[in-house]
Amino acid sequence: MLHAITNIQYGDLAVSSGIFILKLIVIFIIYSIVKKVGHSIIHTAFNNFAKRNEMSKYRAKTLETLMNSIFAYTLIFIVFVAVFGLFGLDIRGLLAGAGIVGLAIGFGAKDLVSDIVTGFFILLEKQIDVGDYITTGSFSGIVEEVELRTTRVRGFDGTLHYIPNRLITSVSNHSRGNMRALVDIQIPSSPEVENALEIIKEECQQLANKIPHLLEEPKVLVVQSGDSDDLSLRILAKTENLKKWSVENALYDRLKRRLKEEGIEIPEKSSEDHPDVDFEV
């Protein structure tokens, strides 16, 4: 045993190890460069499509994230094969011998296949695009990325949800067409309702051209609570996509200030009913 150890050519071992490490470094450098260049080319290509109006910027962003996802998985597979090649293992032969389908099933990739197929049909049917405000299952928010396996949705509290595509069985897309701002103002006593109604109608006429992203003059309705005699004034107005929250905030703040000037106090709204959020994608 001692004789075998003493016969080890440490110089040759050091050279072999150095060459192996050098090859790993070269593979990593090439991977980093190709990844950066590839993402840049994909980004430029879809940007040009959007600028030429061949597709909407949201659709272009959606397809860009999908292509980046496909490119990343392909590149990782190539690196995986290259690294195994350094150890003298032909992973391509292994895949061919075992069969790709059999290997996938052996690794329990049934859910992965389901994710990819579902994601393909979501994109094919244009159910969602990056930048859309959607509700699916218990999640609501803005779509940030649509990938082969997952869809990323940013909630209004800032939480980023990673949703496997197979779990997206139904989608409510709130961004197809214009949105509708809705503001309810509770009036504390019925004698003030008539006066408040006239004040709000007058104010809404003036605000039609003053609030950005508002597409029409707000409409005012009188609504009675189902379980009490309390009355509220409901203001409805069409807004640009993803601008309903900023319009609701502006409407509520301006109407509250005007009513206060007229001696009519209204209750504060909770942050849940009156969210201070706006999105720019």
Secondary structure, 3 states (H helix, E strand, C coil): CHHHHHCCCHHHHHHHHHHHHHHHHHHHHHHHHHHHHHHHHHHHHHHHHHHCCCCCHHHHHHHHHHHHHHHHHHHHHHHHHHHHHHCCCCHHHHHHHHCHHHHHHHCCCHHHHHHHHHHHHHHHCCCCCCCCEEEECCEEEEEEEECCCEEEEECCCCCEEEEEHHHCCCCEECCCCCEEEEEEEEECCHHHHHHHHHHHHHHHHHHCCCCCCECCCCEEEEEECCCCCCEEEEEEEEECCCCHHHHHHHHHHHHHHHHHHCCCCCCCCCCCCCCCCCCCC
